[in-house]
Structures are given as C-alpha cells and as structure tokens.
Amino acid sequence: MLITQKSRYGLRAVFELAKRFGHGPTKICDIARAQAIPQRFLEAILRELKQAGMVESRRGSDGGYFLLRSPDKLTLDDVLVSLQGPIDPMGCIPGDDASVNGCDLYGRCVFLPIWEATRDAVQQVFRQATFSSLVQQERKLIAKNAQNMGGNI
C-alpha cells in the first residue's frame, strides 16, 4: 500500500493541529509553514478532513482550523482511511471488485491470505498510533536533541 502525498500532508496537518490542541484555531498558513505543506494543497485536504468530521474551522481574524476529537482518540488510520480509503495492499481482498483490478485468479489465489495478513498488520500499526502519542514522541525527540546539543558545546 502506497501512502499518497495527499495522505502524508493530511497526517502532518492533523499532527500540527494535535500539537496545538486546546489552544484555539490554527491558521492554514501556520500549519503549512510548520509542516512544509503547500498552502493551496492544504486547503483542499482540510476541506476533506472537515467533511470527514475530524476538523472544524472558524472564520474571522482569530479563525483557523482545530481538531474535533482529542489527539488521543484520533489515529493515523482515521486520517488515512478518510483521505485514501481502506488499506488494501493488492487491491483484491474480498469486498473489493477484483475483476476491475484485472485479477485473473480472483477466488482461487494462494496469495490472498498473505495479502490479508499484510493488510491486518498495517491496519494494526495505524490504528494503535494516536496523534497524542506522536506529539509525545516529538517532545522526547526534541528534548533528546537539545540534551545532545548541550553536551557538544
């Protein structure tokens, strides 16, 4: 499964909002600058995330975007599925229309259990990773880097 550029930007945008959770709306330009996302692309992504019920916006000089759910209740899987659909490493796991994907072995493929196990493993990782855990991980990384910089001076 390839994670699209749009999804990578979406993950980074939600991560930035998670870092600022509880501090009011964040302007698109601030999200874009902090996460190196082209602003015009970010606008479209945030609209999709808003339609998916993950973010909300507020207009005005104090406006911007904010998360509707706590970062500890929002997973990478939530964002990825909303931006690019269900995880399916091969595009032929039952429930999909494999004939559209051109699989001549649909229904009798020996690899299907492997593709399902791959999907399940990837889903588990993305479902366990919350944005709160990523914010905590970044804080630890920043502290470690600051400590290393202090020791090298």
C-alpha positions as CSV (number, residue, x, y, z in Angstrom):
1,M,0.0,0.0,0.0
2,L,1.4,3.3,-1.0
3,I,0.5,6.3,1.2
4,T,-0.2,9.1,-1.2
5,Q,1.4,12.5,-0.9
6,K,-2.1,13.9,-0.1
7,S,-2.3,11.5,2.8
8,R,1.2,12.3,4.1
9,Y,0.3,16.0,4.0
10,G,-3.0,15.2,5.8
11,L,-1.2,13.3,8.5
12,R,1.2,16.2,9.0
13,A,-1.6,18.7,9.1
14,V,-3.5,16.7,11.8
15,F,-0.3,16.3,13.7
16,E,0.3,20.0,13.7
17,L,-3.3,20.5,15.0
18,A,-2.7,17.9,17.6
19,K,0.3,19.8,18.9
20,R,-1.9,22.9,19.2
21,F,-4.9,21.1,20.6
22,G,-6.8,23.1,23.2
23,H,-5.2,26.4,22.2
24,G,-7.8,27.6,19.7
25,P,-7.9,27.6,15.9
26,T,-4.7,27.5,13.9
27,K,-4.4,29.4,10.6
28,I,-3.8,27.5,7.4
29,C,-0.6,29.5,6.8
30,D,0.8,28.5,10.2
31,I,0.0,24.8,9.5
32,A,1.5,25.0,6.1
33,R,4.7,26.7,7.3
34,A,5.2,24.4,10.3
35,Q,4.8,21.2,8.3
36,A,6.2,22.3,4.9
37,I,2.9,21.8,3.1
38,P,1.9,23.8,0.0
39,Q,-1.0,26.0,1.3
40,R,-3.3,25.6,-1.7
41,F,-3.0,21.8,-1.4
42,L,-3.5,22.0,2.3
43,E,-6.8,23.9,1.9
44,A,-8.3,21.0,-0.1
45,I,-7.0,18.4,2.4
46,L,-8.5,20.3,5.3
47,R,-11.8,20.5,3.5
48,E,-11.8,16.7,3.1
49,L,-10.9,16.3,6.8
50,K,-13.7,18.7,7.7
51,Q,-16.2,16.6,5.7
52,A,-14.9,13.5,7.5
53,G,-15.7,15.1,10.8
54,M,-12.1,15.3,12.1
55,V,-11.5,19.1,11.9
56,E,-13.6,22.2,12.1
57,S,-12.9,25.7,11.0
58,R,-13.8,29.1,12.5
59,R,-13.9,32.3,10.4
60,G,-12.5,35.6,11.3
61,S,-9.3,37.2,12.5
62,D,-9.0,34.6,15.3
63,G,-10.2,31.9,13.0
64,G,-8.5,28.8,11.6
65,Y,-8.8,25.0,11.9
66,F,-8.9,22.8,15.0
67,L,-9.4,19.1,15.8
68,L,-12.9,18.0,16.7
69,R,-11.5,15.0,18.6
70,S,-8.9,14.7,21.2
71,P,-5.5,13.7,19.8
72,D,-5.6,10.6,22.0
73,K,-8.8,9.5,20.3
74,L,-7.6,10.2,16.7
75,T,-5.4,7.6,14.9
76,L,-3.4,7.5,11.8
77,D,-5.9,5.0,10.4
78,D,-8.7,7.5,10.8
79,V,-6.9,10.1,8.7
80,L,-5.6,7.6,6.1
81,V,-8.9,5.9,5.5
82,S,-10.7,9.3,5.2
83,L,-8.2,10.6,2.6
84,Q,-7.5,7.5,0.5
85,G,-9.9,4.7,1.5
86,P,-9.4,1.4,3.2
87,I,-6.0,-0.3,3.4
88,D,-5.6,-3.0,0.8
89,P,-2.1,-3.8,-0.3
90,M,-3.0,-5.5,-3.5
91,G,-6.5,-4.2,-4.4
92,C,-8.1,-7.6,-4.4
93,I,-9.1,-8.5,-0.9
94,P,-12.7,-9.8,-0.8
95,G,-15.1,-6.9,-0.6
96,D,-13.3,-5.1,-3.4
97,D,-14.3,-5.7,-7.0
98,A,-11.1,-7.6,-8.0
99,S,-12.3,-8.1,-11.6
100,V,-11.9,-4.3,-12.0
101,N,-8.3,-4.7,-10.9
102,G,-7.7,-7.3,-13.5
103,C,-7.0,-10.3,-11.3
104,D,-7.3,-13.5,-13.3
105,L,-7.0,-15.6,-10.2
106,Y,-9.7,-14.0,-8.1
107,G,-11.3,-16.5,-5.8
108,R,-8.5,-19.1,-6.2
109,C,-5.4,-17.1,-5.4
110,V,-2.9,-18.8,-3.0
111,F,-1.5,-15.3,-2.1
112,L,-4.8,-13.9,-0.7
113,P,-4.1,-15.0,2.9
114,I,-0.7,-13.2,2.8
115,W,-2.3,-10.0,1.4
116,E,-5.0,-10.2,4.2
117,A,-2.3,-10.7,6.9
118,T,-0.3,-7.8,5.4
119,R,-3.4,-5.6,5.5
120,D,-4.2,-6.6,9.1
121,A,-0.7,-5.9,10.3
122,V,-0.6,-2.5,8.7
123,Q,-4.0,-1.6,10.0
124,Q,-3.0,-2.6,13.5
125,V,0.0,-0.3,13.4
126,F,-2.0,2.6,12.0
127,R,-4.9,2.0,14.5
128,Q,-2.6,1.9,17.5
129,A,-0.7,5.1,16.6
130,T,-2.6,8.1,18.0
131,F,-1.7,11.7,17.3
132,S,-1.2,12.2,21.1
133,S,1.5,9.5,21.1
134,L,3.2,11.2,18.1
135,V,3.1,14.6,19.9
136,Q,4.7,12.9,23.0
137,Q,7.3,11.2,20.7
138,E,8.3,14.5,19.2
139,R,8.7,16.2,22.6
140,K,11.0,13.4,23.7
141,L,13.0,13.7,20.4
142,I,13.3,17.5,20.8
143,A,14.4,17.1,24.5
144,K,17.0,14.4,23.5
145,N,18.3,16.6,20.7
146,A,18.6,19.6,23.0
147,Q,20.4,17.5,25.5
148,N,22.8,16.2,22.9
149,M,23.4,19.8,21.6
150,G,24.1,20.9,25.2
151,G,26.7,18.2,25.6
152,N,28.5,19.1,22.4
153,I,29.1,22.7,23.2
